[in-house]
Amino acid sequence: MKRYSFYIEKERFYEKNKHQISTSSTTDVEEIKRLNAQSGLTYNEVFALLGENYLKNQQKK
């Protein structure tokens, strides 16, 4: 009987959370996207800003 109730609870969980997109490790992909959007500049954006500042400083000399 325990095994059967486990499967019922599992189905209820999946039914309740089916709107969330998740990976096989149950990572909430939408939550990761939201957190990444709030995290600030990416590596490439920082690199581009540093390059722009370097070029501006070189032109002044």
Order of alpha helices (4+ residues) and beta strands (2+ residues): alpha-alpha-alpha
